[in-house]
Amino acid sequence: MPLRVIAKLDIKPPYVVKPVHFEGLRKMGTPAELAKKYYSQGADEIIYIDIVASLYKREIVYPFIEKTAEELFIPLGVGGGVRCLDDFSTLFHHGADKVLINTYALQENPGLISEAAQVFGSQSVVVNIEAKRNKGSWECYSDCGRIRSKRSVIDWVLEVQERGAGEIIIQSVDSDGRKRGFDIDLCYEVVGNSNIPVVVASGAGSHKDVLEVVSRCRPSGVAVSSLLHYEKTTITALKSYLKEQGVEVTE
């Protein structure tokens, strides 16, 4: 399967922001503007994550999601503050094609993954994992990398697959926003222990960083944000580079 090149939008409504280590937010634009821009560049998907919804325990802001979805003709994955099946249903109604879940499933009710997969289908249920390195292994965190779960990342990867998740997004809190490359060991372990698609995120600072994680870890997709937001490259240029290096990407 060709590699999916995905644009990741971290949202603190009404803006797309760019955190470092999931903190220190800088405004980058509106989600609708940036989603349309990256779609026009050839992004295969857009990931929209409200990074403060769970942290502040507030309602999902649906109008921004609907506005973002309006002119997209590629899959839109939306997460942040999802706590029940009604949230899944309402997000689909407002334009989401996939729903990302982290905090509630990780900290309170992992059964929501199974319930959502049964009702809506595995393909629409994505588990977003925020990983921090801890004494040679990785622990799952939630709420923008602030709250520990005491769950091993690999144990959680295995569990969410069994519960019917259709995809995993792996983010490294340690690497996020630093633009110094992905946590290759983390990505390799997660992909190696997963029999469902894995999208890797957090750390891309150059085309070479993306090539390294793709070549060494073989994910099904790579999600980038800083490279795009700071206009270091475009989706078009990144795909061209990867293709030149022998990576199969969608046209």
Backbone as JSON, one array per atom type, in Angstrom:
{
  "sequence": "MPLRVIAKLDIKPPYVVKPVHFEGLRKMGTPAELAKKYYSQGADEIIYIDIVASLYKREIVYPFIEKTAEELFIPLGVGGGVRCLDDFSTLFHHGADKVLINTYALQENPGLISEAAQVFGSQSVVVNIEAKRNKGSWECYSDCGRIRSKRSVIDWVLEVQERGAGEIIIQSVDSDGRKRGFDIDLCYEVVGNSNIPVVVASGAGSHKDVLEVVSRCRPSGVAVSSLLHYEKTTITALKSYLKEQGVEVTE",
  "N": [[0.84, -1.21, 0.0], [0.5, 2.26, -0.76], [2.29, 4.86, 0.96], [0.6, 6.97, 3.23], [0.46, 10.44, 3.34], [-0.04, 12.77, 5.72], [-1.64, 15.65, 7.0], [-1.4, 17.17, 10.11], [-3.4, 18.84, 12.37], [-3.25, 20.63, 15.24], [-5.49, 21.8, 17.51], [-6.54, 24.64, 19.3], [-9.37, 25.88, 19.88], [-10.29, 29.06, 18.52], [-8.18, 28.42, 16.8], [-5.53, 26.84, 14.87], [-2.76, 25.56, 16.49], [0.73, 25.42, 17.42], [2.34, 23.36, 19.4], [5.22, 22.74, 21.59], [6.59, 19.88, 22.86], [3.96, 19.39, 23.51], [3.19, 21.71, 24.77], [3.38, 25.35, 25.26], [1.98, 27.06, 23.26], [1.61, 28.24, 19.92], [-0.08, 30.38, 17.73], [-1.2, 29.42, 14.5], [-3.03, 29.73, 12.43], [-6.37, 29.34, 11.0], [-8.32, 26.31, 11.35], [-9.93, 25.62, 9.1], [-8.83, 27.12, 6.98], [-6.16, 26.14, 6.86], [-6.52, 23.39, 6.52], [-7.76, 23.32, 4.0], [-5.68, 24.39, 2.48], [-3.64, 22.41, 2.74], [-4.94, 20.23, 1.72], [-5.18, 21.04, -0.94], [-2.55, 20.86, -1.65], [-2.16, 18.19, -1.83], [-2.48, 16.44, 0.33], [-3.2, 13.31, 1.87], [-4.9, 12.8, 3.93], [-6.51, 14.62, 6.6], [-5.81, 15.34, 9.93], [-7.46, 16.36, 12.76], [-7.12, 17.62, 15.84], [-8.46, 18.57, 18.81], [-6.71, 19.85, 21.21], [-7.11, 20.67, 23.79], [-9.61, 20.03, 24.76], [-10.19, 17.69, 26.33], [-8.47, 18.2, 28.43], [-9.44, 20.6, 29.56], [-11.92, 19.74, 30.08], [-14.19, 20.39, 28.5], [-16.92, 21.0, 26.2], [-17.03, 19.55, 22.89], [-16.22, 21.53, 20.09], [-18.24, 21.89, 17.68], [-18.96, 23.52, 15.37], [-16.53, 24.5, 14.24], [-15.36, 22.19, 13.32], [-17.18, 21.33, 11.39], [-16.97, 23.46, 9.57], [-14.31, 23.11, 8.78], [-14.51, 20.69, 7.46], [-16.0, 21.22, 5.23], [-14.95, 21.82, 2.57], [-13.34, 19.7, 1.99], [-12.22, 16.78, 0.35], [-11.11, 14.47, 1.12], [-10.26, 11.99, 3.62], [-11.18, 12.99, 6.92], [-10.0, 13.01, 10.09], [-11.03, 13.31, 13.42], [-10.45, 14.39, 16.73], [-10.42, 14.71, 20.37], [-11.71, 15.29, 23.42], [-13.63, 13.28, 23.25], [-16.07, 11.19, 24.56], [-18.2, 9.4, 24.54], [-20.6, 7.3, 22.75], [-22.44, 8.96, 21.52], [-20.92, 11.23, 21.02], [-19.21, 10.3, 19.0], [-21.15, 9.82, 17.0], [-22.18, 12.43, 16.59], [-19.93, 13.79, 15.71], [-19.44, 12.45, 13.27], [-21.71, 13.32, 11.94], [-21.09, 15.98, 11.64], [-19.09, 16.01, 9.77], [-16.76, 14.48, 10.17], [-14.75, 11.69, 9.21], [-13.38, 9.76, 10.5], [-12.92, 8.99, 13.97], [-10.91, 10.07, 16.59], [-9.67, 8.8, 19.64], [-8.5, 9.17, 22.96], [-7.93, 10.14, 25.83], [-10.31, 9.5, 27.45], [-10.82, 6.77, 26.9], [-8.37, 5.67, 27.63], [-7.96, 6.42, 30.34], [-10.38, 6.02, 31.69], [-12.54, 4.4, 30.48], [-11.94, 1.89, 28.6], [-13.62, 0.24, 27.23], [-15.19, 1.74, 25.54], [-13.94, 1.83, 23.09], [-14.41, -0.72, 21.99], [-17.22, -0.68, 21.89], [-17.71, 1.45, 20.12], [-16.44, 0.52, 17.8], [-18.04, -1.67, 17.22], [-20.51, -0.47, 16.69], [-20.03, 1.57, 14.76], [-18.09, 0.59, 13.07], [-14.79, -0.7, 12.67], [-13.03, 0.72, 11.04], [-13.52, 3.38, 11.43], [-12.67, 4.07, 13.91], [-10.12, 5.39, 15.71], [-7.24, 5.14, 17.66], [-5.49, 7.4, 19.5], [-2.28, 7.73, 20.62], [-0.32, 9.09, 23.12], [2.93, 9.11, 23.87], [5.48, 8.77, 26.34], [8.89, 8.48, 27.06], [10.12, 6.28, 29.5], [12.32, 5.16, 31.64], [13.61, 3.4, 29.78], [11.48, 2.24, 28.46], [8.14, 2.91, 27.24], [5.49, 5.02, 28.29], [1.96, 5.49, 28.31], [0.38, 8.61, 28.01], [-2.01, 11.23, 28.74], [-4.24, 14.02, 28.04], [-2.85, 16.16, 26.64], [-0.24, 15.2, 27.05], [0.17, 15.44, 29.78], [-0.91, 13.89, 31.88], [-0.26, 10.95, 33.58], [-0.71, 7.46, 32.84], [0.17, 5.06, 33.71], [0.19, 2.91, 32.1], [1.73, 0.69, 29.89], [2.91, 1.53, 26.68], [3.13, -0.43, 24.64], [1.61, -2.54, 25.7], [-0.89, -1.28, 25.68], [-1.21, -0.8, 22.95], [-1.56, -3.45, 22.05], [-3.92, -4.07, 23.41], [-5.85, -2.23, 22.41], [-6.1, -3.03, 19.79], [-7.24, -5.57, 20.1], [-9.67, -4.77, 21.06], [-10.89, -3.74, 18.89], [-10.15, -1.41, 17.52], [-9.42, 0.43, 14.55], [-7.16, 1.7, 13.68], [-4.05, 3.21, 14.65], [-2.58, 6.11, 16.0], [0.57, 7.23, 16.69], [2.18, 9.31, 18.89], [4.99, 11.09, 20.02], [5.64, 12.52, 23.02], [8.06, 13.46, 23.92], [9.46, 14.1, 21.59], [7.86, 15.84, 20.23], [7.28, 18.7, 18.29], [9.95, 19.51, 18.33], [11.41, 19.21, 16.07], [13.55, 17.57, 15.45], [13.61, 15.05, 14.51], [11.95, 11.81, 14.48], [10.97, 9.63, 17.22], [12.52, 6.95, 16.72], [12.85, 4.36, 17.76], [10.55, 4.03, 19.34], [8.51, 4.26, 17.36], [9.17, 2.07, 15.75], [8.77, -0.1, 17.49], [6.01, 0.12, 18.04], [4.8, -0.14, 15.47], [5.77, -2.68, 14.88], [4.41, -4.25, 16.72], [1.82, -4.14, 15.99], [-1.1, -5.1, 14.24], [-2.76, -3.6, 12.8], [-3.26, -0.59, 10.83], [-0.72, 1.9, 11.34], [-0.09, 5.24, 12.08], [2.56, 7.47, 12.18], [3.74, 10.19, 14.15], [5.0, 13.39, 15.27], [7.9, 15.14, 15.5], [9.1, 15.59, 12.98], [11.48, 17.36, 11.2], [12.62, 17.74, 8.82], [12.81, 16.67, 5.35], [14.4, 14.41, 5.33], [14.1, 13.36, 7.89], [11.51, 12.35, 7.75], [11.83, 10.43, 5.73], [13.59, 8.7, 7.05], [12.04, 7.6, 9.21], [10.03, 6.37, 7.77], [11.43, 4.53, 6.19], [12.73, 2.92, 8.08], [10.76, 2.06, 9.87], [8.37, 1.45, 8.61], [5.59, 2.49, 8.64], [2.01, 2.91, 8.05], [1.23, 5.41, 7.5], [2.36, 8.85, 7.66], [2.3, 11.62, 9.76], [2.49, 15.09, 9.57], [3.28, 18.35, 10.81], [4.68, 20.8, 11.9], [6.58, 21.14, 9.8], [4.94, 21.88, 7.72], [3.34, 24.01, 8.71], [5.24, 26.01, 9.3], [6.11, 26.45, 6.83], [8.3, 25.08, 5.76], [8.28, 23.13, 3.94], [6.12, 21.62, 1.45], [3.21, 19.52, 1.1], [3.23, 18.51, -1.49], [5.95, 18.79, -2.27], [7.18, 17.17, -0.35], [6.11, 14.64, -0.91], [7.13, 14.29, -3.49], [9.89, 14.19, -2.98], [10.02, 11.85, -1.37], [9.15, 9.96, -3.21], [11.21, 10.08, -5.1], [13.16, 8.9, -3.58], [12.43, 6.31, -3.61], [10.16, 5.57, -2.22], [6.87, 4.45, -2.15], [4.21, 6.47, -2.82], [0.93, 8.03, -2.68], [-0.46, 9.46, -5.63]],
  "CA": [[0.0, 0.0, 0.0], [1.27, 3.51, -0.75], [2.35, 5.62, 2.21], [-0.28, 8.14, 3.34], [1.07, 11.65, 3.9], [-1.18, 13.35, 6.43], [-1.41, 16.92, 7.7], [-1.97, 17.14, 11.47], [-3.76, 20.15, 12.91], [-3.52, 20.69, 16.67], [-6.45, 22.9, 17.62], [-7.08, 25.25, 20.5], [-10.34, 26.71, 19.18], [-10.59, 28.8, 17.11], [-6.95, 28.42, 16.01], [-4.51, 25.8, 14.84], [-1.6, 25.99, 17.27], [1.86, 24.5, 17.34], [3.02, 23.23, 20.69], [6.48, 22.02, 21.74], [6.31, 18.95, 23.97], [2.53, 19.54, 23.79], [2.97, 22.94, 25.53], [3.91, 26.53, 24.6], [1.21, 27.11, 22.03], [1.75, 29.37, 19.02], [-1.16, 30.39, 16.75], [-0.72, 29.24, 13.13], [-4.08, 30.01, 11.45], [-7.61, 28.65, 11.33], [-8.32, 24.95, 10.81], [-10.52, 25.56, 7.76], [-7.84, 27.65, 6.02], [-4.99, 25.27, 6.72], [-6.96, 22.11, 5.95], [-7.95, 23.54, 2.57], [-4.35, 24.59, 1.9], [-2.91, 21.15, 2.66], [-5.7, 19.4, 0.78], [-4.82, 21.47, -2.29], [-1.17, 20.42, -1.89], [-2.15, 16.75, -2.06], [-2.55, 15.63, 1.55], [-4.09, 12.16, 1.74], [-5.87, 12.92, 5.01], [-6.3, 15.67, 7.59], [-6.12, 14.98, 11.32], [-7.87, 17.55, 13.51], [-7.16, 17.25, 17.25], [-8.67, 19.63, 19.8], [-5.76, 19.38, 22.21], [-7.44, 21.13, 25.14], [-10.98, 19.66, 25.12], [-10.17, 16.79, 27.49], [-7.74, 18.86, 29.53], [-10.33, 21.59, 30.19], [-13.22, 19.07, 30.28], [-15.25, 21.18, 27.89], [-17.63, 20.39, 25.07], [-16.43, 19.59, 21.56], [-16.71, 22.71, 19.35], [-18.61, 21.29, 16.4], [-18.98, 24.39, 14.18], [-15.2, 24.58, 13.61], [-15.14, 20.92, 12.62], [-18.02, 21.37, 10.2], [-16.36, 24.43, 8.66], [-13.1, 22.5, 8.26], [-14.86, 19.57, 6.58], [-16.83, 21.67, 4.11], [-14.34, 21.78, 1.25], [-12.38, 18.6, 1.92], [-12.68, 15.56, -0.31], [-10.22, 13.43, 1.62], [-10.7, 11.66, 4.98], [-10.92, 13.9, 8.04], [-10.04, 12.38, 11.4], [-11.23, 14.34, 14.44], [-10.38, 13.92, 18.11], [-10.38, 15.71, 21.43], [-12.91, 15.39, 24.25], [-14.61, 12.24, 22.91], [-16.35, 10.43, 25.78], [-19.34, 8.49, 24.44], [-21.03, 6.99, 21.39], [-23.1, 10.14, 20.95], [-19.86, 12.11, 20.49], [-18.84, 9.72, 17.7], [-22.23, 10.05, 16.05], [-22.28, 13.85, 16.27], [-18.76, 14.14, 14.89], [-19.69, 11.98, 11.9], [-22.75, 14.19, 11.39], [-20.49, 17.28, 11.33], [-18.09, 15.93, 8.72], [-15.63, 13.58, 10.44], [-14.78, 10.35, 8.62], [-12.83, 8.91, 11.55], [-12.89, 9.65, 15.27], [-9.76, 9.74, 17.42], [-9.95, 8.78, 21.07], [-7.34, 8.92, 23.81], [-8.03, 10.31, 27.29], [-11.4, 8.8, 28.12], [-10.61, 5.33, 26.77], [-7.15, 5.3, 28.34], [-8.01, 6.68, 31.78], [-11.65, 5.7, 32.34], [-13.39, 3.34, 29.94], [-11.46, 1.34, 27.33], [-14.71, -0.43, 26.55], [-15.76, 2.61, 24.51], [-13.34, 1.45, 21.8], [-15.16, -1.9, 21.52], [-18.59, -0.26, 21.59], [-17.69, 2.28, 18.91], [-16.08, -0.34, 16.67], [-19.2, -2.51, 16.92], [-21.6, 0.35, 16.17], [-19.67, 2.38, 13.6], [-17.09, -0.1, 12.26], [-13.41, -0.47, 13.11], [-12.32, 1.66, 10.16], [-13.78, 4.75, 11.84], [-12.21, 4.23, 15.29], [-8.66, 5.56, 15.74], [-6.72, 5.41, 19.0], [-4.35, 8.32, 19.51], [-1.42, 7.41, 21.76], [0.73, 10.04, 23.5], [3.92, 8.28, 24.56], [6.66, 9.35, 26.95], [9.91, 7.48, 27.43], [10.21, 6.13, 30.95], [13.24, 4.09, 32.05], [13.89, 2.43, 28.73], [10.28, 1.85, 27.74], [7.27, 4.06, 27.0], [4.23, 5.03, 29.03], [0.89, 6.28, 27.71], [-0.06, 9.81, 28.71], [-3.2, 11.85, 28.18], [-4.42, 15.45, 28.33], [-1.69, 16.9, 26.12], [1.0, 14.7, 27.62], [0.32, 15.87, 31.16], [-1.41, 12.96, 32.88], [0.24, 9.58, 33.45], [-1.72, 6.39, 32.91], [0.84, 3.87, 34.22], [0.01, 1.84, 31.12], [2.77, 0.53, 28.88], [2.46, 1.81, 25.33], [2.98, -1.66, 23.87], [0.43, -3.26, 26.22], [-2.07, -0.57, 25.21], [-1.31, -1.1, 21.51], [-2.14, -4.78, 21.91], [-5.29, -4.06, 23.91], [-6.8, -1.5, 21.55], [-6.36, -3.88, 18.63], [-8.19, -6.61, 20.52], [-10.97, -4.13, 21.28], [-11.5, -3.44, 17.6], [-9.69, -0.17, 16.87], [-9.0, 0.2, 13.18], [-5.93, 2.42, 13.38], [-3.34, 3.83, 15.77], [-1.65, 7.22, 15.76], [1.55, 7.26, 17.78], [2.85, 10.6, 19.04], [6.0, 11.13, 21.08], [5.64, 13.78, 23.77], [9.45, 13.89, 24.02], [9.94, 14.6, 20.3], [6.88, 16.71, 19.6], [7.6, 20.11, 18.06], [11.38, 19.83, 18.42], [11.92, 19.2, 14.7], [14.86, 16.88, 15.44], [13.42, 13.66, 14.09], [11.0, 10.98, 15.2], [11.5, 8.62, 18.14], [12.53, 5.79, 15.82], [12.65, 3.14, 18.54], [9.13, 3.98, 19.68], [7.72, 3.97, 16.15], [9.48, 0.71, 15.32], [8.11, -1.04, 18.41], [4.55, 0.18, 17.87], [4.47, -0.76, 14.18], [6.08, -4.1, 14.97], [3.46, -4.94, 17.58], [0.47, -3.82, 15.54], [-1.58, -5.71, 13.0], [-3.63, -2.62, 12.17], [-2.43, 0.53, 10.34], [-0.13, 2.84, 12.31], [0.38, 6.54, 11.59], [3.56, 8.01, 13.09], [3.73, 11.65, 14.23], [5.87, 14.06, 16.27], [9.35, 15.25, 15.4], [9.65, 15.83, 11.64], [12.08, 18.67, 10.99], [13.17, 17.77, 7.46], [12.43, 15.54, 4.5], [15.2, 13.23, 5.72], [13.49, 12.78, 9.09], [10.36, 11.57, 7.3], [12.36, 9.26, 5.03], [14.17, 7.76, 8.02], [11.02, 6.85, 9.94], [9.31, 5.54, 6.81], [12.3, 3.44, 5.76], [13.1, 2.03, 9.18], [9.63, 1.58, 10.68], [7.31, 0.99, 7.71], [4.22, 2.81, 9.04], [1.09, 3.06, 6.92], [1.12, 6.83, 7.23], [3.17, 9.77, 8.46], [1.59, 12.89, 9.97], [3.42, 16.2, 9.76], [2.64, 19.63, 11.14], [5.62, 21.93, 11.9], [7.16, 21.3, 8.47], [3.95, 22.55, 6.88], [2.91, 25.29, 9.3], [6.32, 26.99, 9.18], [6.39, 26.51, 5.39], [9.61, 24.5, 5.43], [8.03, 22.32, 2.75], [4.71, 21.42, 1.15], [2.88, 18.1, 0.88], [3.66, 18.19, -2.85], [7.41, 18.62, -2.28], [7.53, 16.01, 0.48], [5.78, 13.43, -1.68], [8.09, 14.18, -4.6], [11.15, 13.73, -2.39], [9.9, 10.44, -0.97], [9.06, 9.16, -4.44], [12.57, 10.04, -5.64], [13.94, 8.0, -2.73], [11.93, 4.94, -3.78], [8.99, 5.3, -1.38], [5.61, 4.51, -2.9], [3.23, 7.4, -2.23], [-0.2, 8.25, -3.56], [-0.24, 10.56, -6.58]],
  "C": [[0.87, 1.26, 0.0], [1.22, 4.18, 0.62], [1.36, 6.78, 2.15], [0.51, 9.3, 3.98], [-0.06, 12.53, 4.42], [-0.76, 14.67, 7.07], [-2.13, 16.88, 9.04], [-2.17, 18.56, 11.98], [-4.06, 20.0, 14.4], [-4.33, 21.95, 16.93], [-6.65, 23.33, 19.07], [-8.07, 26.28, 19.97], [-10.24, 28.19, 19.56], [-9.36, 28.63, 16.23], [-6.26, 27.06, 15.96], [-3.31, 26.36, 15.6], [-0.47, 24.99, 17.07], [2.55, 24.46, 18.68], [4.42, 22.63, 20.54], [6.35, 21.18, 23.0], [4.86, 19.11, 24.43], [2.23, 20.78, 24.63], [3.51, 24.12, 24.72], [3.27, 26.79, 23.27], [1.44, 28.4, 21.23], [0.66, 29.29, 17.95], [-0.6, 30.32, 15.32], [-1.75, 29.6, 12.06], [-5.35, 29.31, 11.86], [-7.6, 27.25, 10.73], [-8.88, 24.85, 9.4], [-9.53, 26.02, 6.7], [-6.71, 26.66, 5.77], [-5.37, 23.91, 6.14], [-7.14, 22.23, 4.44], [-6.61, 23.68, 1.85], [-3.63, 23.26, 1.71], [-3.63, 20.14, 1.76], [-5.3, 19.75, -0.65], [-3.4, 21.07, -2.67], [-1.07, 18.9, -2.11], [-2.12, 15.89, -0.82], [-3.54, 14.49, 1.35], [-5.18, 12.17, 2.8], [-5.54, 14.16, 5.82], [-6.67, 15.1, 8.96], [-6.32, 16.27, 12.1], [-8.0, 17.12, 14.97], [-7.33, 18.49, 18.11], [-7.87, 19.23, 21.03], [-6.08, 19.84, 23.64], [-8.83, 20.7, 25.6], [-11.01, 18.75, 26.34], [-9.53, 17.46, 28.69], [-8.65, 19.82, 30.29], [-11.72, 21.03, 30.48], [-14.38, 19.9, 29.73], [-15.82, 20.47, 26.68], [-16.8, 20.49, 23.79], [-17.05, 20.76, 20.79], [-17.01, 22.27, 17.91], [-18.59, 22.24, 15.21], [-17.63, 24.5, 13.47], [-14.9, 23.32, 12.81], [-15.93, 20.91, 11.31], [-17.45, 22.31, 9.14], [-15.11, 23.84, 8.0], [-13.42, 21.43, 7.22], [-15.49, 20.01, 5.26], [-16.21, 21.46, 2.74], [-13.26, 20.7, 1.13], [-13.0, 17.41, 1.22], [-11.67, 14.44, -0.07], [-10.67, 13.13, 3.04], [-10.27, 12.71, 6.01], [-11.08, 13.11, 9.33], [-10.09, 13.44, 12.47], [-11.17, 13.72, 15.83], [-10.3, 15.07, 19.09], [-11.68, 15.78, 22.18], [-13.97, 14.35, 23.97], [-14.81, 11.32, 24.11], [-17.47, 9.39, 25.65], [-19.7, 8.25, 22.98], [-21.73, 8.17, 20.73], [-22.09, 11.12, 20.37], [-19.39, 11.62, 19.13], [-19.89, 10.1, 16.66], [-22.31, 11.52, 15.62], [-21.1, 14.32, 15.43], [-18.93, 13.67, 13.45], [-20.71, 12.89, 11.21], [-22.18, 15.54, 10.96], [-19.29, 17.18, 10.39], [-16.9, 15.04, 8.97], [-15.84, 12.26, 9.71], [-14.26, 9.31, 9.6], [-12.87, 9.7, 12.85], [-11.7, 9.13, 16.06], [-10.15, 9.78, 18.89], [-8.67, 8.48, 21.83], [-7.74, 8.94, 25.27], [-9.09, 9.43, 27.93], [-11.2, 7.28, 28.07], [-9.42, 4.87, 27.61], [-7.34, 5.36, 29.85], [-9.28, 6.16, 32.46], [-12.36, 4.47, 31.78], [-12.88, 2.84, 28.59], [-12.54, 0.62, 26.54], [-15.37, 0.41, 25.48], [-15.19, 2.28, 23.13], [-14.14, 0.3, 21.19], [-16.56, -1.5, 21.09], [-18.64, 0.52, 20.28], [-17.38, 1.44, 17.67], [-17.28, -1.2, 16.24], [-20.31, -1.71, 16.25], [-21.24, 1.0, 14.84], [-18.69, 1.7, 12.65], [-15.68, 0.28, 12.67], [-12.71, 0.61, 12.33], [-12.49, 3.11, 10.62], [-13.29, 5.05, 13.25], [-10.68, 4.24, 15.33], [-8.24, 5.86, 17.17], [-5.45, 6.24, 18.87], [-3.54, 8.05, 20.78], [-0.36, 8.49, 21.94], [1.72, 9.29, 24.38], [5.06, 9.12, 25.12], [7.61, 8.23, 27.34], [10.07, 7.47, 28.95], [11.05, 4.91, 31.28], [13.35, 2.99, 31.0], [12.67, 1.89, 28.01], [9.4, 3.09, 27.59], [5.96, 3.9, 27.76], [3.23, 5.89, 28.29], [0.52, 7.45, 28.62], [-1.34, 10.32, 28.06], [-3.2, 13.33, 28.5], [-3.2, 16.27, 27.94], [-0.39, 16.47, 26.8], [1.22, 15.06, 29.07], [0.03, 14.79, 32.2], [-0.91, 11.54, 32.59], [-0.92, 8.59, 33.5], [-1.18, 5.15, 33.61], [0.6, 2.65, 33.33], [1.19, 1.84, 30.15], [2.18, 0.79, 27.5], [2.21, 0.51, 24.56], [1.8, -2.48, 24.38], [-0.86, -2.61, 25.73], [-2.29, -0.79, 23.72], [-1.99, -2.45, 21.3], [-3.6, -4.8, 22.34], [-6.25, -3.38, 22.94], [-7.08, -2.27, 20.26], [-7.41, -4.93, 18.95], [-9.6, -6.03, 20.68], [-11.61, -3.64, 19.99], [-11.12, -2.12, 16.96], [-9.19, -0.49, 15.46], [-7.67, 0.83, 12.81], [-5.36, 3.01, 14.66], [-2.55, 5.02, 15.25], [-0.71, 7.27, 16.95], [2.28, 8.6, 17.76], [3.84, 10.51, 20.2], [5.98, 12.49, 21.75], [7.06, 14.34, 23.83], [9.94, 14.56, 22.74], [9.07, 15.7, 19.72], [7.35, 18.16, 19.51], [9.06, 20.47, 18.08], [12.06, 19.86, 17.06], [13.32, 18.59, 14.61], [14.75, 15.41, 15.06], [12.46, 12.92, 15.0], [11.73, 10.13, 16.24], [11.42, 7.3, 17.38], [12.26, 4.5, 16.6], [11.18, 2.95, 18.91], [8.29, 3.58, 18.47], [7.93, 2.53, 15.7], [8.76, -0.32, 16.19], [6.6, -1.05, 18.21], [4.13, -0.48, 16.56], [4.67, -2.27, 14.25], [5.1, -4.9, 15.8], [2.01, -4.73, 17.15], [0.12, -4.58, 14.27], [-2.65, -4.85, 12.34], [-2.76, -1.44, 11.72], [-1.96, 1.45, 11.47], [0.33, 4.09, 11.57], [1.36, 7.09, 12.62], [3.55, 9.54, 13.0], [4.75, 12.1, 15.25], [7.35, 13.99, 15.93], [9.91, 15.59, 14.03], [10.18, 17.25, 11.53], [12.65, 18.83, 9.6], [12.61, 16.6, 6.67], [13.15, 14.27, 4.95], [14.64, 12.56, 6.97], [12.32, 11.88, 8.71], [10.84, 10.3, 6.61], [12.91, 8.23, 6.01], [13.1, 6.94, 8.72], [10.24, 5.93, 9.01], [10.14, 4.32, 6.43], [12.56, 2.43, 6.87], [11.91, 1.39, 9.9], [8.45, 1.07, 9.86], [5.89, 1.26, 8.24], [3.31, 2.89, 7.82], [0.9, 4.52, 6.55], [2.06, 7.63, 8.1], [2.42, 11.09, 8.53], [2.59, 13.98, 10.28], [2.64, 17.48, 10.07], [3.63, 20.78, 11.05], [6.2, 22.2, 10.51], [6.24, 22.1, 7.56], [3.61, 23.93, 7.42], [3.96, 26.38, 9.15], [6.83, 27.11, 7.74], [7.83, 26.11, 5.05], [9.49, 23.61, 4.19], [6.52, 22.34, 2.5], [4.47, 19.91, 1.06], [3.39, 17.66, -0.48], [5.16, 17.9, -2.89], [7.84, 17.4, -1.48], [7.24, 14.71, -0.26], [6.77, 13.21, -2.83], [9.43, 13.66, -4.12], [11.09, 12.25, -2.05], [9.86, 9.53, -2.19], [10.44, 9.01, -5.09], [13.46, 9.06, -4.87], [13.41, 6.55, -2.74], [10.76, 4.58, -2.9], [7.74, 5.44, -2.24], [4.63, 5.42, -2.17], [2.06, 7.54, -3.2], [0.08, 9.48, -4.43], [-1.15, 11.74, -6.23]]
}
